[in-house]
């Protein structure tokens, strides 16, 4: 039985029987990022997704966000895996109104959602700004002719995905810049079973893609649609990090699947159209 991180694209595309079978045969982990997306989507989409889960107690396990996992590792200096041990130990059942499309947020719940949206908006801008500086970890990108830039980006992504030492080197660079907290974990201790390792590895890979797409700078005229796309990328990172730590991901998003396969070539992948061990 696998521990599977499920994302919204899978819920959108999979049939109710596929979702229920996944929940029956495996331990499905719902991350905070999925709950956020379900709470901020339109009512029709929310109902469509919640109707696919088994109508039972604890249909999924609730796993903390990546930030909470990083805190756990800093507090204990132990890897957060297996993720099952980090899940919230509560008994719950999804509110019937979520299935029926009759759920109404309380005033406090709406305030909480608005606050979270504001946080995500700020985090999105910070994420993009940092992404445009990712070339500093790959000196050869600075002097690369533009017609070779795409191939060099792919080379850098492959290096981060397959070379653990490169990830630790980037982590050490951040340590030297005093970006990380004073109780930071020693670089030599980190490996793929740590949230700190996966966060750097996967954020760098996403950042390299953005660096190529936007040629290292913020577009002159940014629209709401531009920032929605960047926010989508940032939220995807959370899924891929958690999926890499769990060793299994259920998704229908091609970009997310590509990143997950890059860092977890032997991981389990569940899609609405196929399910296989890679």
ChimeraX attribute file (.defattr): number of C-alpha atoms within 10 A of each C-alpha:
attribute: neighborCount
match mode: 1-to-1
recipient: residues
	/A:1	8
	/A:2	14
	/A:3	21
	/A:4	29
	/A:5	30
	/A:6	27
	/A:7	26
	/A:8	23
	/A:9	18
	/A:10	20
	/A:11	26
	/A:12	18
	/A:13	17
	/A:14	20
	/A:15	14
	/A:16	18
	/A:17	12
	/A:18	19
	/A:19	22
	/A:20	18
	/A:21	13
	/A:22	18
	/A:23	20
	/A:24	14
	/A:25	10
	/A:26	14
	/A:27	17
	/A:28	26
	/A:29	28
	/A:30	22
	/A:31	22
	/A:32	16
	/A:33	20
	/A:34	22
	/A:35	13
	/A:36	14
	/A:37	14
	/A:38	18
	/A:39	17
	/A:40	16
	/A:41	11
	/A:42	11
	/A:43	18
	/A:44	12
	/A:45	17
	/A:46	22
	/A:47	20
	/A:48	17
	/A:49	23
	/A:50	22
	/A:51	19
	/A:52	18
	/A:53	21
	/A:54	19
	/A:55	15
	/A:56	10
	/A:57	10
	/A:58	13
	/A:59	20
	/A:60	23
	/A:61	23
	/A:62	19
	/A:63	23
	/A:64	18
	/A:65	17
	/A:66	22
	/A:67	13
	/A:68	14
	/A:69	21
	/A:70	18
	/A:71	14
	/A:72	16
	/A:73	19
	/A:74	18
	/A:75	12
	/A:76	10
	/A:77	17
	/A:78	14
	/A:79	22
	/A:80	23
	/A:81	17
	/A:82	14
	/A:83	21
	/A:84	18
	/A:85	10
	/A:86	16
	/A:87	15
	/A:88	11
	/A:89	11
	/A:90	8
	/A:91	9
	/A:92	12
	/A:93	12
	/A:94	17
	/A:95	12
	/A:96	14
	/A:97	12
	/A:98	20
	/A:99	20
	/A:100	15
	/A:101	17
	/A:102	12
	/A:103	14
	/A:104	11
	/A:105	11
	/A:106	9
	/A:107	9
	/A:108	9
	/A:109	12
	/A:110	14
	/A:111	12
	/A:112	12
	/A:113	16
	/A:114	13
	/A:115	12
	/A:116	14
	/A:117	14
	/A:118	12
	/A:119	11
	/A:120	15
	/A:121	16
	/A:122	12
	/A:123	14
	/A:124	20
	/A:125	15
	/A:126	11
	/A:127	17
	/A:128	20
	/A:129	15
	/A:130	12
	/A:131	21
	/A:132	20
	/A:133	15
	/A:134	20
	/A:135	18
	/A:136	11
	/A:137	16
	/A:138	13
	/A:139	9
	/A:140	13
	/A:141	18
	/A:142	11
	/A:143	8
	/A:144	13
	/A:145	10
	/A:146	12
	/A:147	8
	/A:148	10
	/A:149	17
	/A:150	18
	/A:151	12
	/A:152	19
	/A:153	20
	/A:154	14
	/A:155	12
	/A:156	20
	/A:157	23
	/A:158	14
	/A:159	16
	/A:160	21
	/A:161	23
	/A:162	15
	/A:163	12
	/A:164	15
	/A:165	15
	/A:166	17
	/A:167	27
	/A:168	22
	/A:169	14
	/A:170	21
	/A:171	23
	/A:172	16
	/A:173	15
	/A:174	12
	/A:175	17
	/A:176	10
	/A:177	9
	/A:178	10
	/A:179	11
	/A:180	14
	/A:181	9
	/A:182	9
	/A:183	9
	/A:184	14
	/A:185	19
	/A:186	12
	/A:187	18
	/A:188	11
	/A:189	12
	/A:190	21
	/A:191	16
	/A:192	18
	/A:193	18
	/A:194	22
	/A:195	26
	/A:196	27
	/A:197	23
	/A:198	25
	/A:199	21
	/A:200	16
	/A:201	26
	/A:202	24
	/A:203	20
	/A:204	24
	/A:205	25
	/A:206	20
	/A:207	24
	/A:208	23
	/A:209	17
	/A:210	19
	/A:211	21
	/A:212	17
	/A:213	11
	/A:214	11
	/A:215	13
	/A:216	17
	/A:217	15
	/A:218	12
	/A:219	10
	/A:220	6
	/A:221	6
	/A:222	9
	/A:223	9
	/A:224	7
	/A:225	9
	/A:226	12
	/A:227	15
	/A:228	13
	/A:229	12
	/A:230	17
	/A:231	20
	/A:232	12
	/A:233	20
	/A:234	20
	/A:235	17
	/A:236	20
	/A:237	23
	/A:238	21
	/A:239	27
	/A:240	29
	/A:241	27
	/A:242	28
	/A:243	27
	/A:244	27
	/A:245	26
	/A:246	21
	/A:247	23
	/A:248	25
	/A:249	31
	/A:250	27
	/A:251	27
	/A:252	23
	/A:253	15
	/A:254	10
	/A:255	12
	/A:256	20
	/A:257	18
	/A:258	13
	/A:259	21
	/A:260	28
	/A:261	18
	/A:262	18
	/A:263	22
	/A:264	23
	/A:265	17
	/A:266	13
	/A:267	20
	/A:268	22
	/A:269	24
	/A:270	22
	/A:271	20
	/A:272	17
	/A:273	9
	/A:274	8
	/A:275	11
	/A:276	9
	/A:277	10
	/A:278	10
